[in-house]
Amino acid sequence: MNPVIEFIESGVLELYVMGVASPEEVRAVEDMAAAHPEVKEEIEQIRLSIEHYAQVHAIKPRSTVKTLIMATIDYLERMKQGELPESPPILTPESRISDYEKWLNKKEAVLPEDADGLYARIIGYTPKSTTAIIWVKERSEVELHHDEYERFLILEGTCKFTTGNKIQNLTAGDFLEIPLHTPHHVEVTSDTPCKAILQRLSLDKEEAC
C-alpha cells in the first residue's frame, strides 16, 4: 500500500485534529503534512467534518442558564472590585417589596438598554441561597428543578405563571414558590418587562435524600 495512504488511514490524523495525539504523533503528522499536500487536505476535511458533526448535534442551552452564568460572572467580578457580599432576606409569603429596597435603590439595579429577553443581577449569595433581581421582557423557557426551590416576589409589571397544570396571574407584591420536579414558565402580560426578586434555595441534606 502507498505509505501516504496508509498514514492517512491509520487514524492518527483524527487524533491530531481532536488534540489527543501524542507529541511523537503530532510531529509525524506535521512532517507528513508539510511533505504531502494530500495529508494536509485530509486534515482540513477531518476538521470540517468534526465541526459539522458538532454543529448538527449541538444542544442549545436554555436562556435561563446563559443568563444566570453571565450574572454569576458579573457578581464575581464585582466582588473582586471590592463589593462586599450580602445576604438579602429569605423570601416568604410574608415578604414585602420594601424588604429589598436596600438593593433595589442602587443605581446599578436597572435593566440595561441592550439586555436580551431575560436579564438578572445577583444581589446576594450564601451556600444556602442565591438572590437576584430579574427582568423578563416577554416569556421564559420551560424549566424544572430537582435540587433547589425557586421563589419569586413580583416587583413591577404583571405576568402569567404556569406551574404544572396551574396558571396564576401575578402582579407587584405577589409571592410564588415553585414546587420541586414541576415544569414551569412565565409569560409577561404587561407592556413593560416583569421585574422580580428571584431566590433559589438549596435543599437541606435531609430533603435531598
PyMOL CGO cylinders between C-alpha atoms (Angstrom):
from pymol import cmd
from pymol.cgo import CYLINDER

trace = [
    CYLINDER, 0.00, 0.00, 0.00, 1.10, 3.55, -0.65, 0.3, 1, 1, 1, 1, 1, 1,
    CYLINDER, 1.10, 3.55, -0.65, 2.73, 4.78, 2.60, 0.3, 1, 1, 1, 1, 1, 1,
    CYLINDER, 2.73, 4.78, 2.60, 0.92, 8.15, 2.40, 0.3, 1, 1, 1, 1, 1, 1,
    CYLINDER, 0.92, 8.15, 2.40, -2.48, 6.46, 2.04, 0.3, 1, 1, 1, 1, 1, 1,
    CYLINDER, -2.48, 6.46, 2.04, -1.56, 4.07, 4.83, 0.3, 1, 1, 1, 1, 1, 1,
    CYLINDER, -1.56, 4.07, 4.83, -0.68, 7.03, 7.04, 0.3, 1, 1, 1, 1, 1, 1,
    CYLINDER, -0.68, 7.03, 7.04, -3.96, 8.78, 6.24, 0.3, 1, 1, 1, 1, 1, 1,
    CYLINDER, -3.96, 8.78, 6.24, -5.97, 5.65, 7.02, 0.3, 1, 1, 1, 1, 1, 1,
    CYLINDER, -5.97, 5.65, 7.02, -4.11, 4.93, 10.27, 0.3, 1, 1, 1, 1, 1, 1,
    CYLINDER, -4.11, 4.93, 10.27, -6.42, 7.15, 12.37, 0.3, 1, 1, 1, 1, 1, 1,
    CYLINDER, -6.42, 7.15, 12.37, -3.62, 9.38, 13.58, 0.3, 1, 1, 1, 1, 1, 1,
    CYLINDER, -3.62, 9.38, 13.58, -4.98, 12.37, 11.66, 0.3, 1, 1, 1, 1, 1, 1,
    CYLINDER, -4.98, 12.37, 11.66, -8.25, 12.19, 13.60, 0.3, 1, 1, 1, 1, 1, 1,
    CYLINDER, -8.25, 12.19, 13.60, -6.32, 12.10, 16.87, 0.3, 1, 1, 1, 1, 1, 1,
    CYLINDER, -6.32, 12.10, 16.87, -4.30, 15.11, 15.72, 0.3, 1, 1, 1, 1, 1, 1,
    CYLINDER, -4.30, 15.11, 15.72, -7.37, 17.18, 14.82, 0.3, 1, 1, 1, 1, 1, 1,
    CYLINDER, -7.37, 17.18, 14.82, -9.06, 16.33, 18.14, 0.3, 1, 1, 1, 1, 1, 1,
    CYLINDER, -9.06, 16.33, 18.14, -5.95, 17.36, 20.05, 0.3, 1, 1, 1, 1, 1, 1,
    CYLINDER, -5.95, 17.36, 20.05, -5.31, 13.98, 21.67, 0.3, 1, 1, 1, 1, 1, 1,
    CYLINDER, -5.31, 13.98, 21.67, -2.31, 12.81, 19.62, 0.3, 1, 1, 1, 1, 1, 1,
    CYLINDER, -2.31, 12.81, 19.62, 0.97, 12.16, 21.42, 0.3, 1, 1, 1, 1, 1, 1,
    CYLINDER, 0.97, 12.16, 21.42, 3.90, 14.57, 20.86, 0.3, 1, 1, 1, 1, 1, 1,
    CYLINDER, 3.90, 14.57, 20.86, 5.52, 11.99, 18.60, 0.3, 1, 1, 1, 1, 1, 1,
    CYLINDER, 5.52, 11.99, 18.60, 2.32, 11.61, 16.57, 0.3, 1, 1, 1, 1, 1, 1,
    CYLINDER, 2.32, 11.61, 16.57, 1.95, 15.40, 16.30, 0.3, 1, 1, 1, 1, 1, 1,
    CYLINDER, 1.95, 15.40, 16.30, 5.46, 15.70, 14.87, 0.3, 1, 1, 1, 1, 1, 1,
    CYLINDER, 5.46, 15.70, 14.87, 4.82, 12.87, 12.43, 0.3, 1, 1, 1, 1, 1, 1,
    CYLINDER, 4.82, 12.87, 12.43, 1.56, 14.40, 11.22, 0.3, 1, 1, 1, 1, 1, 1,
    CYLINDER, 1.56, 14.40, 11.22, 3.07, 17.85, 10.76, 0.3, 1, 1, 1, 1, 1, 1,
    CYLINDER, 3.07, 17.85, 10.76, 6.08, 16.42, 8.90, 0.3, 1, 1, 1, 1, 1, 1,
    CYLINDER, 6.08, 16.42, 8.90, 3.80, 14.43, 6.59, 0.3, 1, 1, 1, 1, 1, 1,
    CYLINDER, 3.80, 14.43, 6.59, 1.50, 17.42, 6.04, 0.3, 1, 1, 1, 1, 1, 1,
    CYLINDER, 1.50, 17.42, 6.04, 4.49, 19.57, 5.09, 0.3, 1, 1, 1, 1, 1, 1,
    CYLINDER, 4.49, 19.57, 5.09, 5.72, 16.97, 2.62, 0.3, 1, 1, 1, 1, 1, 1,
    CYLINDER, 5.72, 16.97, 2.62, 2.43, 15.74, 1.18, 0.3, 1, 1, 1, 1, 1, 1,
    CYLINDER, 2.43, 15.74, 1.18, -0.42, 18.12, 0.19, 0.3, 1, 1, 1, 1, 1, 1,
    CYLINDER, -0.42, 18.12, 0.19, -2.93, 15.26, 0.30, 0.3, 1, 1, 1, 1, 1, 1,
    CYLINDER, -2.93, 15.26, 0.30, -2.23, 14.77, 4.01, 0.3, 1, 1, 1, 1, 1, 1,
    CYLINDER, -2.23, 14.77, 4.01, -2.77, 18.48, 4.67, 0.3, 1, 1, 1, 1, 1, 1,
    CYLINDER, -2.77, 18.48, 4.67, -6.01, 18.38, 2.68, 0.3, 1, 1, 1, 1, 1, 1,
    CYLINDER, -6.01, 18.38, 2.68, -7.21, 15.33, 4.60, 0.3, 1, 1, 1, 1, 1, 1,
    CYLINDER, -7.21, 15.33, 4.60, -6.55, 17.11, 7.92, 0.3, 1, 1, 1, 1, 1, 1,
    CYLINDER, -6.55, 17.11, 7.92, -8.72, 20.02, 6.77, 0.3, 1, 1, 1, 1, 1, 1,
    CYLINDER, -8.72, 20.02, 6.77, -11.50, 17.66, 5.67, 0.3, 1, 1, 1, 1, 1, 1,
    CYLINDER, -11.50, 17.66, 5.67, -11.45, 15.89, 9.03, 0.3, 1, 1, 1, 1, 1, 1,
    CYLINDER, -11.45, 15.89, 9.03, -11.60, 19.25, 10.84, 0.3, 1, 1, 1, 1, 1, 1,
    CYLINDER, -11.60, 19.25, 10.84, -14.59, 20.35, 8.76, 0.3, 1, 1, 1, 1, 1, 1,
    CYLINDER, -14.59, 20.35, 8.76, -16.36, 17.03, 9.34, 0.3, 1, 1, 1, 1, 1, 1,
    CYLINDER, -16.36, 17.03, 9.34, -15.91, 17.26, 13.11, 0.3, 1, 1, 1, 1, 1, 1,
    CYLINDER, -15.91, 17.26, 13.11, -17.12, 20.87, 13.15, 0.3, 1, 1, 1, 1, 1, 1,
    CYLINDER, -17.12, 20.87, 13.15, -20.18, 19.89, 11.10, 0.3, 1, 1, 1, 1, 1, 1,
    CYLINDER, -20.18, 19.89, 11.10, -20.96, 16.98, 13.44, 0.3, 1, 1, 1, 1, 1, 1,
    CYLINDER, -20.96, 16.98, 13.44, -20.64, 19.25, 16.47, 0.3, 1, 1, 1, 1, 1, 1,
    CYLINDER, -20.64, 19.25, 16.47, -22.99, 21.84, 14.98, 0.3, 1, 1, 1, 1, 1, 1,
    CYLINDER, -22.99, 21.84, 14.98, -25.60, 19.28, 13.97, 0.3, 1, 1, 1, 1, 1, 1,
    CYLINDER, -25.60, 19.28, 13.97, -25.62, 17.62, 17.39, 0.3, 1, 1, 1, 1, 1, 1,
    CYLINDER, -25.62, 17.62, 17.39, -25.17, 20.74, 19.49, 0.3, 1, 1, 1, 1, 1, 1,
    CYLINDER, -25.17, 20.74, 19.49, -27.69, 21.28, 22.28, 0.3, 1, 1, 1, 1, 1, 1,
    CYLINDER, -27.69, 21.28, 22.28, -28.64, 24.90, 22.74, 0.3, 1, 1, 1, 1, 1, 1,
    CYLINDER, -28.64, 24.90, 22.74, -28.62, 25.80, 26.45, 0.3, 1, 1, 1, 1, 1, 1,
    CYLINDER, -28.62, 25.80, 26.45, -31.75, 27.34, 27.92, 0.3, 1, 1, 1, 1, 1, 1,
    CYLINDER, -31.75, 27.34, 27.92, -31.71, 31.12, 28.01, 0.3, 1, 1, 1, 1, 1, 1,
    CYLINDER, -31.71, 31.12, 28.01, -32.06, 30.92, 31.80, 0.3, 1, 1, 1, 1, 1, 1,
    CYLINDER, -32.06, 30.92, 31.80, -28.77, 29.05, 32.05, 0.3, 1, 1, 1, 1, 1, 1,
    CYLINDER, -28.77, 29.05, 32.05, -26.92, 31.64, 29.99, 0.3, 1, 1, 1, 1, 1, 1,
    CYLINDER, -26.92, 31.64, 29.99, -28.50, 34.50, 31.95, 0.3, 1, 1, 1, 1, 1, 1,
    CYLINDER, -28.50, 34.50, 31.95, -27.51, 33.09, 35.34, 0.3, 1, 1, 1, 1, 1, 1,
    CYLINDER, -27.51, 33.09, 35.34, -23.99, 32.22, 34.20, 0.3, 1, 1, 1, 1, 1, 1,
    CYLINDER, -23.99, 32.22, 34.20, -23.48, 35.79, 32.99, 0.3, 1, 1, 1, 1, 1, 1,
    CYLINDER, -23.48, 35.79, 32.99, -24.99, 37.14, 36.22, 0.3, 1, 1, 1, 1, 1, 1,
    CYLINDER, -24.99, 37.14, 36.22, -22.63, 34.94, 38.25, 0.3, 1, 1, 1, 1, 1, 1,
    CYLINDER, -22.63, 34.94, 38.25, -19.59, 36.17, 36.30, 0.3, 1, 1, 1, 1, 1, 1,
    CYLINDER, -19.59, 36.17, 36.30, -20.72, 39.76, 36.87, 0.3, 1, 1, 1, 1, 1, 1,
    CYLINDER, -20.72, 39.76, 36.87, -21.21, 39.11, 40.60, 0.3, 1, 1, 1, 1, 1, 1,
    CYLINDER, -21.21, 39.11, 40.60, -17.74, 37.57, 40.99, 0.3, 1, 1, 1, 1, 1, 1,
    CYLINDER, -17.74, 37.57, 40.99, -16.16, 40.49, 39.15, 0.3, 1, 1, 1, 1, 1, 1,
    CYLINDER, -16.16, 40.49, 39.15, -17.94, 42.90, 41.47, 0.3, 1, 1, 1, 1, 1, 1,
    CYLINDER, -17.94, 42.90, 41.47, -16.57, 41.00, 44.47, 0.3, 1, 1, 1, 1, 1, 1,
    CYLINDER, -16.57, 41.00, 44.47, -13.05, 41.27, 43.02, 0.3, 1, 1, 1, 1, 1, 1,
    CYLINDER, -13.05, 41.27, 43.02, -13.52, 45.01, 42.69, 0.3, 1, 1, 1, 1, 1, 1,
    CYLINDER, -13.52, 45.01, 42.69, -14.34, 45.36, 46.37, 0.3, 1, 1, 1, 1, 1, 1,
    CYLINDER, -14.34, 45.36, 46.37, -18.10, 44.95, 46.62, 0.3, 1, 1, 1, 1, 1, 1,
    CYLINDER, -18.10, 44.95, 46.62, -18.91, 43.26, 49.94, 0.3, 1, 1, 1, 1, 1, 1,
    CYLINDER, -18.91, 43.26, 49.94, -21.08, 40.11, 49.92, 0.3, 1, 1, 1, 1, 1, 1,
    CYLINDER, -21.08, 40.11, 49.92, -24.56, 40.50, 51.35, 0.3, 1, 1, 1, 1, 1, 1,
    CYLINDER, -24.56, 40.50, 51.35, -27.41, 38.21, 52.42, 0.3, 1, 1, 1, 1, 1, 1,
    CYLINDER, -27.41, 38.21, 52.42, -30.83, 39.54, 51.41, 0.3, 1, 1, 1, 1, 1, 1,
    CYLINDER, -30.83, 39.54, 51.41, -33.78, 38.21, 53.43, 0.3, 1, 1, 1, 1, 1, 1,
    CYLINDER, -33.78, 38.21, 53.43, -35.17, 34.80, 52.57, 0.3, 1, 1, 1, 1, 1, 1,
    CYLINDER, -35.17, 34.80, 52.57, -38.34, 35.13, 50.52, 0.3, 1, 1, 1, 1, 1, 1,
    CYLINDER, -38.34, 35.13, 50.52, -41.55, 34.00, 52.24, 0.3, 1, 1, 1, 1, 1, 1,
    CYLINDER, -41.55, 34.00, 52.24, -45.27, 34.58, 51.62, 0.3, 1, 1, 1, 1, 1, 1,
    CYLINDER, -45.27, 34.58, 51.62, -44.99, 37.47, 54.10, 0.3, 1, 1, 1, 1, 1, 1,
    CYLINDER, -44.99, 37.47, 54.10, -42.16, 39.20, 52.20, 0.3, 1, 1, 1, 1, 1, 1,
    CYLINDER, -42.16, 39.20, 52.20, -42.72, 42.77, 51.06, 0.3, 1, 1, 1, 1, 1, 1,
    CYLINDER, -42.72, 42.77, 51.06, -41.06, 44.77, 48.29, 0.3, 1, 1, 1, 1, 1, 1,
    CYLINDER, -41.06, 44.77, 48.29, -39.80, 47.21, 50.93, 0.3, 1, 1, 1, 1, 1, 1,
    CYLINDER, -39.80, 47.21, 50.93, -37.70, 44.39, 52.44, 0.3, 1, 1, 1, 1, 1, 1,
    CYLINDER, -37.70, 44.39, 52.44, -35.41, 44.67, 49.40, 0.3, 1, 1, 1, 1, 1, 1,
    CYLINDER, -35.41, 44.67, 49.40, -35.29, 48.46, 48.98, 0.3, 1, 1, 1, 1, 1, 1,
    CYLINDER, -35.29, 48.46, 48.98, -31.63, 48.48, 50.01, 0.3, 1, 1, 1, 1, 1, 1,
    CYLINDER, -31.63, 48.48, 50.01, -30.75, 46.59, 46.83, 0.3, 1, 1, 1, 1, 1, 1,
    CYLINDER, -30.75, 46.59, 46.83, -33.49, 47.93, 44.57, 0.3, 1, 1, 1, 1, 1, 1,
    CYLINDER, -33.49, 47.93, 44.57, -32.46, 51.54, 45.17, 0.3, 1, 1, 1, 1, 1, 1,
    CYLINDER, -32.46, 51.54, 45.17, -28.89, 51.04, 44.00, 0.3, 1, 1, 1, 1, 1, 1,
    CYLINDER, -28.89, 51.04, 44.00, -28.16, 52.88, 40.76, 0.3, 1, 1, 1, 1, 1, 1,
    CYLINDER, -28.16, 52.88, 40.76, -26.83, 49.66, 39.18, 0.3, 1, 1, 1, 1, 1, 1,
    CYLINDER, -26.83, 49.66, 39.18, -30.12, 47.82, 39.74, 0.3, 1, 1, 1, 1, 1, 1,
    CYLINDER, -30.12, 47.82, 39.74, -31.60, 48.75, 36.37, 0.3, 1, 1, 1, 1, 1, 1,
    CYLINDER, -31.60, 48.75, 36.37, -32.29, 46.89, 33.16, 0.3, 1, 1, 1, 1, 1, 1,
    CYLINDER, -32.29, 46.89, 33.16, -29.58, 47.65, 30.57, 0.3, 1, 1, 1, 1, 1, 1,
    CYLINDER, -29.58, 47.65, 30.57, -30.91, 49.00, 27.28, 0.3, 1, 1, 1, 1, 1, 1,
    CYLINDER, -30.91, 49.00, 27.28, -29.18, 46.23, 25.32, 0.3, 1, 1, 1, 1, 1, 1,
    CYLINDER, -29.18, 46.23, 25.32, -30.36, 43.38, 27.57, 0.3, 1, 1, 1, 1, 1, 1,
    CYLINDER, -30.36, 43.38, 27.57, -31.85, 40.27, 25.99, 0.3, 1, 1, 1, 1, 1, 1,
    CYLINDER, -31.85, 40.27, 25.99, -35.30, 38.92, 26.83, 0.3, 1, 1, 1, 1, 1, 1,
    CYLINDER, -35.30, 38.92, 26.83, -34.15, 37.75, 30.25, 0.3, 1, 1, 1, 1, 1, 1,
    CYLINDER, -34.15, 37.75, 30.25, -31.69, 39.61, 32.46, 0.3, 1, 1, 1, 1, 1, 1,
    CYLINDER, -31.69, 39.61, 32.46, -30.52, 39.06, 36.03, 0.3, 1, 1, 1, 1, 1, 1,
    CYLINDER, -30.52, 39.06, 36.03, -28.34, 40.84, 38.59, 0.3, 1, 1, 1, 1, 1, 1,
    CYLINDER, -28.34, 40.84, 38.59, -27.27, 38.82, 41.61, 0.3, 1, 1, 1, 1, 1, 1,
    CYLINDER, -27.27, 38.82, 41.61, -27.57, 40.80, 44.85, 0.3, 1, 1, 1, 1, 1, 1,
    CYLINDER, -27.57, 40.80, 44.85, -26.63, 38.12, 47.36, 0.3, 1, 1, 1, 1, 1, 1,
    CYLINDER, -26.63, 38.12, 47.36, -25.13, 34.66, 47.70, 0.3, 1, 1, 1, 1, 1, 1,
    CYLINDER, -25.13, 34.66, 47.70, -24.71, 32.18, 50.53, 0.3, 1, 1, 1, 1, 1, 1,
    CYLINDER, -24.71, 32.18, 50.53, -24.24, 28.38, 50.40, 0.3, 1, 1, 1, 1, 1, 1,
    CYLINDER, -24.24, 28.38, 50.40, -27.97, 28.17, 51.12, 0.3, 1, 1, 1, 1, 1, 1,
    CYLINDER, -27.97, 28.17, 51.12, -29.40, 30.77, 48.76, 0.3, 1, 1, 1, 1, 1, 1,
    CYLINDER, -29.40, 30.77, 48.76, -28.81, 32.84, 45.64, 0.3, 1, 1, 1, 1, 1, 1,
    CYLINDER, -28.81, 32.84, 45.64, -30.83, 36.04, 45.33, 0.3, 1, 1, 1, 1, 1, 1,
    CYLINDER, -30.83, 36.04, 45.33, -31.15, 38.14, 42.18, 0.3, 1, 1, 1, 1, 1, 1,
    CYLINDER, -31.15, 38.14, 42.18, -33.20, 40.89, 40.61, 0.3, 1, 1, 1, 1, 1, 1,
    CYLINDER, -33.20, 40.89, 40.61, -34.54, 39.65, 37.28, 0.3, 1, 1, 1, 1, 1, 1,
    CYLINDER, -34.54, 39.65, 37.28, -36.32, 41.21, 34.33, 0.3, 1, 1, 1, 1, 1, 1,
    CYLINDER, -36.32, 41.21, 34.33, -38.38, 39.21, 31.82, 0.3, 1, 1, 1, 1, 1, 1,
    CYLINDER, -38.38, 39.21, 31.82, -39.40, 41.06, 28.66, 0.3, 1, 1, 1, 1, 1, 1,
    CYLINDER, -39.40, 41.06, 28.66, -41.75, 38.53, 27.08, 0.3, 1, 1, 1, 1, 1, 1,
    CYLINDER, -41.75, 38.53, 27.08, -41.56, 34.96, 28.38, 0.3, 1, 1, 1, 1, 1, 1,
    CYLINDER, -41.56, 34.96, 28.38, -39.18, 32.37, 29.80, 0.3, 1, 1, 1, 1, 1, 1,
    CYLINDER, -39.18, 32.37, 29.80, -38.47, 28.87, 28.59, 0.3, 1, 1, 1, 1, 1, 1,
    CYLINDER, -38.47, 28.87, 28.59, -39.95, 25.88, 30.40, 0.3, 1, 1, 1, 1, 1, 1,
    CYLINDER, -39.95, 25.88, 30.40, -37.69, 24.53, 33.14, 0.3, 1, 1, 1, 1, 1, 1,
    CYLINDER, -37.69, 24.53, 33.14, -37.87, 22.42, 36.29, 0.3, 1, 1, 1, 1, 1, 1,
    CYLINDER, -37.87, 22.42, 36.29, -35.68, 21.94, 39.36, 0.3, 1, 1, 1, 1, 1, 1,
    CYLINDER, -35.68, 21.94, 39.36, -34.82, 18.80, 41.28, 0.3, 1, 1, 1, 1, 1, 1,
    CYLINDER, -34.82, 18.80, 41.28, -32.33, 20.12, 43.83, 0.3, 1, 1, 1, 1, 1, 1,
    CYLINDER, -32.33, 20.12, 43.83, -33.43, 23.64, 44.73, 0.3, 1, 1, 1, 1, 1, 1,
    CYLINDER, -33.43, 23.64, 44.73, -36.55, 25.63, 45.49, 0.3, 1, 1, 1, 1, 1, 1,
    CYLINDER, -36.55, 25.63, 45.49, -37.27, 28.67, 43.34, 0.3, 1, 1, 1, 1, 1, 1,
    CYLINDER, -37.27, 28.67, 43.34, -39.19, 31.62, 44.79, 0.3, 1, 1, 1, 1, 1, 1,
    CYLINDER, -39.19, 31.62, 44.79, -40.35, 34.91, 43.29, 0.3, 1, 1, 1, 1, 1, 1,
    CYLINDER, -40.35, 34.91, 43.29, -41.57, 38.25, 44.57, 0.3, 1, 1, 1, 1, 1, 1,
    CYLINDER, -41.57, 38.25, 44.57, -43.01, 40.37, 41.77, 0.3, 1, 1, 1, 1, 1, 1,
    CYLINDER, -43.01, 40.37, 41.77, -41.75, 43.97, 41.84, 0.3, 1, 1, 1, 1, 1, 1,
    CYLINDER, -41.75, 43.97, 41.84, -43.12, 45.60, 38.69, 0.3, 1, 1, 1, 1, 1, 1,
    CYLINDER, -43.12, 45.60, 38.69, -45.31, 44.62, 35.76, 0.3, 1, 1, 1, 1, 1, 1,
    CYLINDER, -45.31, 44.62, 35.76, -47.66, 41.65, 35.53, 0.3, 1, 1, 1, 1, 1, 1,
    CYLINDER, -47.66, 41.65, 35.53, -47.18, 38.07, 34.37, 0.3, 1, 1, 1, 1, 1, 1,
    CYLINDER, -47.18, 38.07, 34.37, -48.88, 34.73, 33.96, 0.3, 1, 1, 1, 1, 1, 1,
    CYLINDER, -48.88, 34.73, 33.96, -47.05, 31.88, 35.69, 0.3, 1, 1, 1, 1, 1, 1,
    CYLINDER, -47.05, 31.88, 35.69, -47.74, 28.34, 34.52, 0.3, 1, 1, 1, 1, 1, 1,
    CYLINDER, -47.74, 28.34, 34.52, -46.66, 25.74, 37.08, 0.3, 1, 1, 1, 1, 1, 1,
    CYLINDER, -46.66, 25.74, 37.08, -47.53, 22.22, 36.02, 0.3, 1, 1, 1, 1, 1, 1,
    CYLINDER, -47.53, 22.22, 36.02, -51.25, 22.45, 35.15, 0.3, 1, 1, 1, 1, 1, 1,
    CYLINDER, -51.25, 22.45, 35.15, -51.81, 25.51, 37.34, 0.3, 1, 1, 1, 1, 1, 1,
    CYLINDER, -51.81, 25.51, 37.34, -51.91, 29.06, 35.96, 0.3, 1, 1, 1, 1, 1, 1,
    CYLINDER, -51.91, 29.06, 35.96, -51.52, 32.10, 38.21, 0.3, 1, 1, 1, 1, 1, 1,
    CYLINDER, -51.52, 32.10, 38.21, -51.75, 35.76, 37.26, 0.3, 1, 1, 1, 1, 1, 1,
    CYLINDER, -51.75, 35.76, 37.26, -49.28, 37.76, 39.32, 0.3, 1, 1, 1, 1, 1, 1,
    CYLINDER, -49.28, 37.76, 39.32, -48.76, 41.46, 39.93, 0.3, 1, 1, 1, 1, 1, 1,
    CYLINDER, -48.76, 41.46, 39.93, -46.48, 43.63, 42.08, 0.3, 1, 1, 1, 1, 1, 1,
    CYLINDER, -46.48, 43.63, 42.08, -46.23, 42.33, 45.64, 0.3, 1, 1, 1, 1, 1, 1,
    CYLINDER, -46.23, 42.33, 45.64, -47.23, 38.74, 44.81, 0.3, 1, 1, 1, 1, 1, 1,
    CYLINDER, -47.23, 38.74, 44.81, -45.13, 35.80, 46.06, 0.3, 1, 1, 1, 1, 1, 1,
    CYLINDER, -45.13, 35.80, 46.06, -44.75, 32.43, 44.36, 0.3, 1, 1, 1, 1, 1, 1,
    CYLINDER, -44.75, 32.43, 44.36, -42.79, 29.28, 45.21, 0.3, 1, 1, 1, 1, 1, 1,
    CYLINDER, -42.79, 29.28, 45.21, -42.19, 26.62, 42.55, 0.3, 1, 1, 1, 1, 1, 1,
    CYLINDER, -42.19, 26.62, 42.55, -42.59, 23.00, 43.73, 0.3, 1, 1, 1, 1, 1, 1,
    CYLINDER, -42.59, 23.00, 43.73, -39.75, 20.59, 43.02, 0.3, 1, 1, 1, 1, 1, 1,
    CYLINDER, -39.75, 20.59, 43.02, -39.88, 18.46, 39.86, 0.3, 1, 1, 1, 1, 1, 1,
    CYLINDER, -39.88, 18.46, 39.86, -42.55, 20.74, 38.34, 0.3, 1, 1, 1, 1, 1, 1,
    CYLINDER, -42.55, 20.74, 38.34, -42.28, 22.24, 34.84, 0.3, 1, 1, 1, 1, 1, 1,
    CYLINDER, -42.28, 22.24, 34.84, -42.88, 25.98, 34.89, 0.3, 1, 1, 1, 1, 1, 1,
    CYLINDER, -42.88, 25.98, 34.89, -42.55, 29.11, 32.79, 0.3, 1, 1, 1, 1, 1, 1,
    CYLINDER, -42.55, 29.11, 32.79, -43.65, 32.73, 32.87, 0.3, 1, 1, 1, 1, 1, 1,
    CYLINDER, -43.65, 32.73, 32.87, -45.35, 34.90, 30.26, 0.3, 1, 1, 1, 1, 1, 1,
    CYLINDER, -45.35, 34.90, 30.26, -45.32, 38.68, 30.66, 0.3, 1, 1, 1, 1, 1, 1,
    CYLINDER, -45.32, 38.68, 30.66, -48.77, 40.26, 30.40, 0.3, 1, 1, 1, 1, 1, 1,
    CYLINDER, -48.77, 40.26, 30.40, -47.80, 43.92, 30.91, 0.3, 1, 1, 1, 1, 1, 1,
    CYLINDER, -47.80, 43.92, 30.91, -46.49, 46.42, 28.37, 0.3, 1, 1, 1, 1, 1, 1,
    CYLINDER, -46.49, 46.42, 28.37, -43.29, 46.73, 30.40, 0.3, 1, 1, 1, 1, 1, 1,
    CYLINDER, -43.29, 46.73, 30.40, -40.88, 43.96, 31.49, 0.3, 1, 1, 1, 1, 1, 1,
    CYLINDER, -40.88, 43.96, 31.49, -41.85, 41.98, 34.55, 0.3, 1, 1, 1, 1, 1, 1,
    CYLINDER, -41.85, 41.98, 34.55, -39.32, 42.68, 37.32, 0.3, 1, 1, 1, 1, 1, 1,
    CYLINDER, -39.32, 42.68, 37.32, -38.97, 40.37, 40.30, 0.3, 1, 1, 1, 1, 1, 1,
    CYLINDER, -38.97, 40.37, 40.30, -36.79, 39.16, 43.13, 0.3, 1, 1, 1, 1, 1, 1,
    CYLINDER, -36.79, 39.16, 43.13, -35.70, 35.61, 42.28, 0.3, 1, 1, 1, 1, 1, 1,
    CYLINDER, -35.70, 35.61, 42.28, -34.34, 33.38, 45.01, 0.3, 1, 1, 1, 1, 1, 1,
    CYLINDER, -34.34, 33.38, 45.01, -33.05, 29.83, 44.68, 0.3, 1, 1, 1, 1, 1, 1,
    CYLINDER, -33.05, 29.83, 44.68, -32.73, 27.84, 47.91, 0.3, 1, 1, 1, 1, 1, 1,
    CYLINDER, -32.73, 27.84, 47.91, -30.63, 24.69, 48.09, 0.3, 1, 1, 1, 1, 1, 1,
    CYLINDER, -30.63, 24.69, 48.09, -32.20, 21.60, 49.61, 0.3, 1, 1, 1, 1, 1, 1,
    CYLINDER, -32.20, 21.60, 49.61, -31.14, 20.52, 53.07, 0.3, 1, 1, 1, 1, 1, 1,
    CYLINDER, -31.14, 20.52, 53.07, -29.26, 17.22, 53.20, 0.3, 1, 1, 1, 1, 1, 1,
    CYLINDER, -29.26, 17.22, 53.20, -32.34, 15.51, 54.66, 0.3, 1, 1, 1, 1, 1, 1,
    CYLINDER, -32.34, 15.51, 54.66, -34.54, 16.82, 51.83, 0.3, 1, 1, 1, 1, 1, 1,
    CYLINDER, -34.54, 16.82, 51.83, -32.08, 15.73, 49.16, 0.3, 1, 1, 1, 1, 1, 1,
    CYLINDER, -32.08, 15.73, 49.16, -32.05, 12.12, 50.41, 0.3, 1, 1, 1, 1, 1, 1,
]
cmd.load_cgo(trace, "trace")
